[in-house]
């Protein structure tokens, strides 16, 4: 655990959490809006980065999300 907290501090990173309902909503939204089908755990990145899980980026920020696997 110490290695993770050190890496988090050194990278100025953030850890967010999201609910299962938020993950499923993001999974469906990505499919509906973008035609993207990803494995549900991979879809967790979207709500975490969009502010659904409390983490918001400054307006105008460019955020890239990597979706692994396919739906």
C-alpha positions as CSV (number, residue, x, y, z in Angstrom):
1,X,0.0,0.0,0.0
2,X,2.9,2.4,0.7
3,X,4.0,2.2,-2.9
4,X,0.6,3.2,-4.1
5,X,0.3,6.2,-1.8
6,X,3.9,7.3,-2.7
7,X,3.1,7.0,-6.4
8,X,-0.2,8.9,-5.9
9,X,1.5,11.7,-4.0
10,X,4.5,12.0,-6.4
11,X,2.2,12.1,-9.4
12,X,-0.3,14.5,-7.8
13,X,-2.9,12.0,-8.8
14,X,-6.4,11.5,-7.7
15,X,-8.4,8.4,-6.7
16,X,-12.1,8.5,-7.4
17,X,-14.9,6.1,-6.7
18,X,-18.2,5.6,-8.6
19,X,-21.2,3.4,-8.0
20,X,-22.3,0.4,-10.0
21,X,-25.3,2.5,-11.2
22,X,-23.0,5.3,-12.4
23,X,-20.9,2.7,-14.3
24,X,-23.9,1.2,-16.0
25,X,-25.3,4.7,-16.9
26,X,-21.9,5.6,-18.4
27,X,-21.8,2.3,-20.3
28,X,-25.2,3.0,-21.8
29,X,-24.5,6.6,-22.5
30,X,-21.2,5.8,-24.3
31,X,-23.1,3.4,-26.5
32,X,-26.0,5.7,-27.2
33,X,-24.0,8.9,-27.8
34,X,-20.8,7.6,-29.3
35,X,-21.5,4.1,-30.5
36,X,-18.8,2.8,-28.2
37,X,-19.2,-0.5,-26.4
38,X,-16.8,-1.2,-23.6
39,X,-16.5,-3.6,-20.8
40,X,-18.5,-2.1,-17.9
41,X,-15.5,-1.8,-15.5
42,X,-13.7,0.1,-18.2
43,X,-16.7,2.5,-18.5
44,X,-16.1,3.5,-14.9
45,X,-13.5,6.0,-16.1
46,X,-16.2,8.2,-17.6
47,X,-18.2,9.0,-14.5
48,X,-15.0,9.3,-12.4
49,X,-13.5,11.9,-14.7
50,X,-16.7,13.8,-15.6
51,X,-17.5,14.8,-12.1
52,X,-20.2,12.2,-11.4
53,X,-17.9,10.7,-8.8
54,X,-16.8,14.0,-7.4
55,X,-13.7,14.6,-9.6
56,X,-14.1,17.5,-12.0
57,X,-11.5,19.0,-14.3
58,X,-11.3,22.7,-15.1
59,X,-13.6,23.8,-18.0
60,X,-11.9,23.4,-21.3
61,X,-9.6,20.6,-20.2
62,X,-8.8,17.8,-22.6
63,X,-9.3,14.4,-21.0
64,X,-8.6,11.1,-22.7
65,X,-10.2,7.9,-21.5
66,X,-8.9,4.5,-22.5
67,X,-11.6,1.9,-22.9
68,X,-10.4,-1.7,-22.7
69,X,-12.2,-4.8,-23.9
70,X,-15.4,-4.6,-25.9
71,X,-19.1,-4.8,-25.0
